[in-house]
């Protein structure tokens, strides 16, 4: 080989290596700010939810986890019909349930045989849908259940590194094989119906993994029933599942939000659906879509395809009716910039704690029981109340979050860390120094601590604290 040829070849190899390294870094660098992504999400205003899979062929949404995948045989599947139905209603996206609680996968996956590829259909439903959405100029969202009863990812069973590796393998397929994904909505995770904690399957690890694959993909978790409505806990978008009784306050909400609801009786299609009376879409537009959009909330209405793989005539007509009485004009309101989401694990939960004298039975451990509806209440006889939690050992701490009870009015406090036998004040809040909120998020330079103490210096009425969270930053 001539020298100049060898040099040119080496240059090509080096260029290819540099591009392979630089391109992912460039994509990350070009990522939008979280606030911009939240604004763009709210500007979408209305989308269609699609639940389709094995539960379509049973009379229960939570199917037998060992149901034979061969029952899935939609003879006339047409995802373009779904897209046309959504578009005529003014929807700007479809959120599709790619894996529901029984673990059946709607895409061509190498992680399991429990998927659409091992059914009489034998086609990648997700690929067909995402292609149809992009042809129509619409966006893509995924609904993904961490709870997976078929693969035994559920409470009381052991969670191992292999559990998380399995979930990450599926997410890698979804976030690298189907183009840009606007949002991934997790389900069955730290929710009453899932009961898998953010430690069982590490939320910060999964969150960081999603962002490493698609920096502009928003992460949502359907956990709205647990956490205070004043802050983003484990979610880039505040989530409300109306079918589970979660309701947004259109007059009070200040966070980028999502609310979802089924047009039909359940999320997946059932035999009665073609003749059922559906939800009143006039009311949905007047009482949900319009006021929620004005309160920084995008609305997602579920229309379930039938066993042929088509949306029933009555559901399609209901969606068309929405398009006739309501017009999606895009941007409507400017979303207030919210504090960054809380994504790390609360290491204070269940740890030994102490406090100044409590009021009646409302003892100190109610402030770190992972329940935002129970409270530690300070005795009204105490002039300078305090609360303290002890950690396992000296642990890096970078954030402390204080969530007040509903009737409390906290105005001033000091956050202290015990390090090398000395208490160090890392944050002070004084009356009038911040916008009034029931959730006080205190971020500070990471410091090692063996205990955390809060001294409460100014408040009105009874001091009531629902939860005090201590967070150690995630390290990959």
NUDREN-410302 format. One record per residue (C-alpha): x, y, z. Coordinates in Angstrom, 1 decimal, padded with zeros to 4 digits. Each point is the difference from the previous one (the first is absolute). Layout:
BEGIN
R      x      y      z
R      X      Y      Z
...
//
This chain:
BEGIN
R      x      y      z
R  000.0  000.0  000.0
R  001.4  003.5 -000.9
R  000.7  002.3  002.9
R -002.5  002.7 -001.2
R -002.7 -002.7 -000.2
R  000.8 -001.2  003.5
R -000.1  003.5  001.3
R -003.4  000.7 -001.7
R -001.4 -003.2  001.4
R  001.3  000.9  003.5
R -001.6  003.4 -000.2
R -003.3 -001.5 -001.0
R  000.2 -002.4  003.0
R  000.8  002.8  002.4
R -002.7  002.2 -001.5
R -002.6 -002.8  000.5
R  001.2 -000.5  003.6
R -000.3  003.7  000.8
R -003.4  000.2 -001.5
R -001.1 -003.1  002.0
R  001.1  001.8  003.2
R -001.0  003.5 -000.9
R -003.4 -000.6 -001.5
R -001.7 -001.3  003.2
R  001.7  002.8  002.0
R -001.2  002.6 -002.5
R -003.5 -001.4  000.2
R  000.1  000.3  003.8
R  001.4  003.5 -000.2
R -002.8  001.1 -002.4
R -002.7 -001.2  002.5
R -002.6  002.5  000.9
R -000.5  001.3  003.5
R -002.5 -001.9  002.1
R -002.2  003.1  000.2
R -000.1  000.3 -003.8
R -000.9 -003.7 -000.3
R -002.7  000.5  002.6
R -001.4  003.0 -001.9
R  000.0 -002.0 -003.2
R -001.8 -002.8  001.7
R -002.7  002.3  001.3
R -000.3  001.6 -003.4
R -001.1 -003.4 -001.4
R -003.2  000.4  002.0
R -001.8 -003.2 -001.1
R  001.0 -003.6 -000.9
R -001.5 -003.4 -000.4
R  001.0 -002.9  002.3
R  000.0 -003.5 -001.5
R -000.2 -003.2  002.1
R  000.2 -003.0 -002.3
R  001.4 -003.5  000.8
R -000.9 -003.2  001.7
R -002.6  001.6  002.3
R -001.9  001.0 -003.2
R -000.8 -003.7 -000.3
R -001.1 -000.5  003.6
R -002.7  001.6  002.1
R  002.6  001.3  002.5
R  002.6  002.8 -000.4
R  002.3 -001.9  002.3
R  000.3 -003.3 -001.9
R  001.2 -003.4  001.1
R  003.8  000.5  000.0
R  000.5 -003.4 -001.7
R -002.7  000.5 -002.6
R  001.1 -001.6 -003.3
R  001.2  002.8 -002.4
R -001.7 -001.9 -002.8
R -003.4  001.6  001.0
R  001.3  003.2 -001.6
R -001.2 -000.1 -003.6
R -001.4  003.4 -001.2
R -001.0 -001.0 -003.5
R -000.5  003.5 -001.5
R  002.6  002.0  002.0
R  000.4  003.5 -001.5
R  002.0  002.5  002.1
R -000.6  002.7 -002.6
R -003.7 -000.2  001.0
R  001.0  000.8  003.6
R  002.1  002.9 -001.2
R -002.8  001.4 -002.2
R -002.4 -000.3  002.9
R  002.3  001.9  002.3
R  000.8  002.7 -002.5
R -003.6  000.8 -000.8
R -000.6  000.6  003.7
R  002.8  002.6  000.1
R  002.5 -002.3  001.7
R  003.7  000.8 -000.6
R  001.3 -003.3  001.2
R -000.8 -003.6  001.0
R  001.2 -001.5  003.2
R  000.1 -003.8 -000.4
R  000.3 -002.6  002.7
R  003.0 -001.9 -001.2
R  000.1 -002.3  003.0
R -002.9 -000.3  002.5
R  000.1 -001.7  003.4
R  000.0 -003.6 -001.3
R  003.3  000.6 -001.9
R -001.2 -000.6 -003.6
R  002.2  002.1 -002.4
R -001.6  001.8 -002.9
R  003.3  000.2 -001.9
R  002.7 -002.3 -001.5
R  002.1 -000.7  003.1
R  003.0 -002.2  000.5
R -000.7  000.0  003.8
R -002.9 -002.5  000.1
R -002.2 -002.2 -002.2
R -003.1  001.5  001.7
R -000.6  002.5 -002.8
R -001.9  000.8 -003.2
R  002.6 -001.7 -002.0
R -000.9 -003.4  001.5
R -003.7  000.2 -000.8
R -002.1 -000.8 -003.1
R  000.4  003.6 -001.0
R  003.8 -000.1  000.1
R  000.4  003.7 -000.7
R  001.7  002.9  001.8
R -003.1  002.0  001.0
R  002.1  002.8  001.5
R  002.0  000.4 -003.2
R -003.2  000.3 -002.1
R -001.5  002.5  002.4
R  003.1  002.2  000.3
R  000.4  000.1 -003.8
R -003.6  001.0 -000.4
R  000.3  002.7  002.6
R  003.0  001.5 -001.6
R -001.7 -000.1 -003.4
R -002.8  002.0  001.6
R  002.4  002.5  001.6
R -001.0 -001.1  003.5
R  002.1 -000.8  003.0
R  000.7 -003.3  001.8
R -000.4 -000.8  003.7
R  000.5 -003.3  001.8
R -001.8 -001.5  003.0
R  002.2 -002.6  001.7
R -000.7 -002.1  003.1
R  002.8 -000.7  002.4
R -002.3 -002.6  001.7
R  000.2 -003.1 -002.2
R -002.0 -002.9  001.3
R  001.0 -002.4 -002.8
R  003.7  000.5  000.6
R -000.5  000.0  003.8
R  001.0  003.6  000.6
R -002.4  000.7  002.8
R -000.1  000.6  003.8
R  001.2 -002.7  002.4
R  002.3 -001.5 -002.7
R  003.8  000.7  000.1
R  001.2  002.9 -002.0
R  003.5 -000.6 -001.4
R  002.4  001.9 -002.3
R -001.4 -002.3 -002.7
R -003.4  001.5  000.6
R  001.2  003.5 -000.8
R  002.1 -001.3 -002.9
R -003.0 -001.6 -001.6
R -002.0  003.2  000.3
R  002.8  002.1 -001.4
R  000.5 -002.4 -002.9
R -003.7  000.5 -000.9
R  000.3  003.8  000.3
R  003.1  000.0 -002.2
R -001.9 -001.7 -002.7
R -002.9  002.4  000.3
R  002.1  003.1  000.1
R  002.5 -000.9 -002.7
R -002.2 -001.9 -002.5
R -003.1  002.2 -000.5
R  001.3  003.6 -000.5
R -000.5  003.0  002.3
R -002.4 -000.7  002.9
R -001.6  003.0  001.6
R -000.8 -001.6  003.3
R  000.2 -003.3  001.8
R -002.7 -000.5  002.6
R  000.8 -002.6  002.6
R -002.6 -001.9  001.9
R -000.3 -002.6  002.8
R  002.9  001.6  001.8
R -000.3  001.5  003.5
R -003.8  000.0 -000.5
R -002.7 -001.8  002.1
R -000.6 -002.4 -002.9
R  003.7 -000.7 -000.6
R  001.7  000.1  003.4
R  003.5 -000.1 -001.5
R  002.1  002.6  001.7
R  002.5  002.4 -001.6
R  002.7 -002.0  001.8
R -001.2 -003.4 -001.1
R  000.5  001.2 -003.6
R  002.2  003.1  000.3
R -001.9  003.0 -001.3
R  003.2  002.2 -000.3
R  001.7 -002.7 -002.0
R -002.9 -000.4 -002.4
R -000.5  003.7 -000.3
R  003.7  000.6 -000.8
R -000.1 -002.9 -002.5
R -003.0  001.4 -001.9
R  001.7  003.4 -000.2
R  003.2 -001.5 -001.2
R -001.8 -001.6 -002.9
R -002.3  002.9 -000.8
R  000.8  003.2  001.9
R -003.2  001.7 -001.2
R -002.3 -002.8  001.1
R -002.1  001.0  002.9
R -000.5 -002.5  002.8
R -003.3 -000.4  001.8
R -001.2 -002.4  002.6
R -003.7 -000.5  000.9
R  000.6  000.7  003.7
R -002.3  003.0  000.4
R -002.0 -001.5  002.8
R  003.0 -000.2  002.4
R  002.0  003.2 -000.3
R -000.9  003.6  000.7
R -001.4  002.0 -002.9
R  002.4  002.9  000.6
R  003.2 -001.7 -001.3
R  001.2 -002.4 -002.6
R  000.9 -003.2  001.8
R  001.5 -002.7 -002.3
R -001.6  001.5 -003.1
R  000.9  002.7 -002.5
R -003.8  000.6 -000.4
R -002.6 -000.2  002.9
R -002.3 -002.9 -000.8
R -003.6 -000.5  000.8
R -001.8 -003.3 -000.9
R -003.7  001.0  000.2
R -001.0 -003.7 -000.2
R  001.7 -000.5  003.3
R -001.7  003.0  001.6
R  002.8  002.5 -000.5
R -001.2  003.5 -000.8
R  001.9  003.1 -000.9
R -001.0  003.3  001.5
R -000.5  002.3 -003.1
R  000.0  003.0  002.3
R  003.1 -000.8  002.1
R  002.4 -002.0 -002.2
R  003.3  001.7 -000.8
R  001.9 -003.0 -001.4
R  000.2 -001.5 -003.5
R -002.5 -002.8  000.2
R -001.7 -002.9 -001.8
R -003.5 -001.5  000.7
R -001.2 -003.2 -001.6
R -003.4 -001.7 -000.2
R -001.7 -002.8 -002.0
R -002.7  000.9 -002.5
R -001.4 -003.5  000.5
R -000.8 -001.9  003.2
R  003.5 -001.4  000.4
R  003.5  000.6 -001.5
R -000.1 -003.1 -002.2
R -002.8 -001.0 -002.4
R -002.8 -002.2  001.3
R -002.8 -001.8 -001.9
R -002.7  002.5  001.1
R  001.9  003.0 -001.4
R -001.6  000.3 -003.4
R -003.4  000.6  001.5
R  001.0  001.6  003.4
R -000.8  003.5  000.9
R  003.3  001.8 -000.1
R  001.2  002.9  002.1
R -001.7  003.3 -000.8
R  002.6  001.7 -002.2
R -001.8  003.3  000.1
R  000.6  000.0  003.8
R  003.6 -001.3 -000.5
R  000.7  003.0 -002.2
R -001.8  002.6  002.2
R  001.0 -001.4  003.4
R  003.4 -001.5 -000.7
R  001.8  000.9 -003.2
R -000.7  003.8  000.0
R  000.5  000.7  003.7
R  002.9 -002.4  000.4
R  001.8  001.4 -003.1
R -000.2  003.5  001.7
R  001.5 -001.5  003.1
R  003.2 -001.3 -001.8
R -001.4 -003.5 -000.5
R  000.0 -002.2 -003.1
R -003.0 -002.4 -000.2
R  000.2 -003.6 -001.2
R -003.2 -001.8 -000.9
R  000.2 -003.8 -000.5
R -001.8 -001.6 -002.9
R  000.6 -003.8  000.0
R  000.2 -001.9 -003.3
R -002.1 -003.2 -000.3
R  001.0 -003.6 -000.6
R  000.3  000.7 -003.7
R  002.5  002.7  000.6
R -002.3  002.9 -000.8
R -001.7  002.7  002.1
R -003.8 -000.6  000.2
R -002.3  002.2 -002.0
R -001.6  001.6  003.2
R  003.4  000.9  001.4
R  001.3  001.4 -003.3
R -003.1  002.1 -000.3
R  000.4  001.3  003.6
R  003.6  001.1 -000.9
R -001.2  001.6 -003.2
R -002.6  001.9  002.0
R  002.7  001.4  002.2
R  001.7  001.4 -003.1
R -003.3  001.6 -001.1
R -000.6  001.9  003.3
R  003.6  000.7  001.0
R  003.0  001.3 -001.9
R  003.6 -000.7  001.1
R  001.7  003.4 -000.6
R  003.3 -001.0  001.6
R  001.8  002.3  002.5
R -002.4  001.4  002.5
R  001.7  000.8  003.3
R  003.6  000.5  001.2
R  001.0 -002.6  002.5
R  001.6  001.4  003.2
R  003.5 -001.3  000.5
R -000.1 -002.6  002.6
R  002.8 -001.3  002.3
R  001.9 -003.0 -001.5
R -001.7 -003.3  000.6
R  001.0 -002.1  003.0
R  001.5 -003.1 -001.5
R  002.3 -001.4  002.8
R -000.9 -002.5  002.7
R -001.3  001.3  003.3
R  002.5 -001.6  002.4
R -001.8  001.3  003.1
R -003.0 -002.4 -000.4
R -000.3 -002.3  003.0
R  003.3  001.2  001.6
R  000.2  000.6  003.8
R -001.1  003.6  000.8
R -000.7  002.3  002.9
R -001.6  003.3  000.6
R -001.0  002.5  002.6
R -003.3 -000.7  001.8
R -002.8 -001.1 -002.4
R -003.6  000.9  000.2
R -002.1 -002.9  001.3
R  000.5 -003.2 -002.0
R  001.5  001.8 -003.1
R  003.6 -001.3  000.7
R  003.2  000.8 -001.8
R  000.0 -003.2 -002.1
R -003.0  001.2 -002.0
R  002.4  002.4 -001.7
R  002.0 -002.8 -001.6
R -002.5 -002.8 -000.6
R -000.3  000.6 -003.8
R -003.6  001.1  000.5
R -000.9  003.5 -001.0
R -003.4 -000.2  001.7
R  001.3 -000.6  003.6
R  001.8  002.7  001.9
R  002.4  000.7  002.9
R -001.5  002.9  002.0
R  002.0  002.0  002.4
R -001.4  000.7  003.4
R -001.3  003.6  000.2
R  001.9  000.2  003.3
R  003.3 -000.2 -001.8
R  001.5  003.4 -000.9
R  002.9 -001.3 -002.1
R -000.9 -003.3 -001.6
R  002.4 -002.3 -001.8
R  000.1 -003.3 -001.8
R  002.9 -002.3 -000.7
R  000.7 -003.2 -001.9
R  003.1 -002.2  000.3
R  001.5 -001.7 -003.1
R  001.9 -003.3 -000.2
R  003.4  001.7 -000.1
R  001.5  003.1 -001.5
R -002.0  000.3 -003.3
R  000.2  002.6 -002.8
R -003.1  002.3  000.3
R -000.9  002.6 -002.6
R -003.6  000.8  000.6
R -002.6  000.1  002.9
R -003.7  000.4 -000.8
R -002.5  001.0  002.6
R -003.7 -000.6 -000.8
R -002.4  001.7  002.4
R -003.4 -001.3  001.1
R -003.0  001.6 -001.7
R -000.7  002.5  002.8
R  003.6  000.9  000.9
R  001.7  003.3 -000.9
R  003.7 -000.3  000.2
R  002.0  003.2 -000.6
R  003.5 -000.5  001.4
R  002.4 -002.9  000.7
R  003.6 -001.1 -000.1
R  001.3 -003.3 -001.5
R  003.0 -001.4  001.9
R  002.3 -002.9 -000.8
R  002.1 -001.9  002.6
R  003.4 -000.4 -001.4
R  003.2 -001.0  001.9
R -001.9  000.6  003.3
R -001.0  003.5 -000.9
R -003.4  001.4 -001.2
R  000.3  002.0 -003.2
R -002.7  002.3 -001.2
R -000.5 -000.7 -003.8
R -003.2  002.0 -000.6
R -002.0  002.7  001.7
R -003.5  001.0 -000.9
R -001.3  003.3  001.4
R -003.5  001.5 -000.1
R -000.6  001.6 -003.4
R  003.1 -001.5 -001.6
R -001.9 -002.3 -002.4
R -003.3 -000.4 -001.8
R -002.5 -001.7  002.4
R -000.3 -003.8 -000.6
R -000.9 -003.0  002.1
R  003.1 -001.8 -001.4
R  003.4  001.5  000.8
R  002.7 -001.3 -002.2
R  003.5  000.8  001.3
R  002.9 -000.8 -002.2
R  003.6  000.7  001.1
R  003.6 -001.2 -000.7
R  000.3 -003.7  000.7
R  001.3 -000.6  003.5
R  000.6 -003.2  002.0
R -002.2 -000.3  003.0
R -000.9 -002.6  002.7
R -003.1  001.9  001.1
R -002.3  002.7 -001.3
R -001.8  002.5  002.2
R -002.6  002.7 -000.7
R -000.4  002.9  002.4
R -003.4  001.7 -000.6
R  000.3  003.7  000.7
R -003.2  001.6 -001.3
R -003.5 -001.3 -000.6
R -003.6  000.7  000.6
R -002.5 -002.2  001.9
R  001.0 -003.6  000.6
R  003.2 -001.2 -001.7
R -001.0 -003.0 -002.0
R  002.4 -002.0 -002.2
R -001.2 -002.7 -002.3
R  003.4 -001.2 -001.2
R  003.7  001.0  000.2
R  002.0 -001.5 -002.8
R  003.8 -000.3 -000.1
R  001.6 -000.7 -003.3
R  003.4 -001.4 -001.0
R  000.9  000.8 -003.6
R  000.0 -002.9 -002.5
R  003.3 -001.1 -001.3
R  000.1 -002.2 -003.1
//
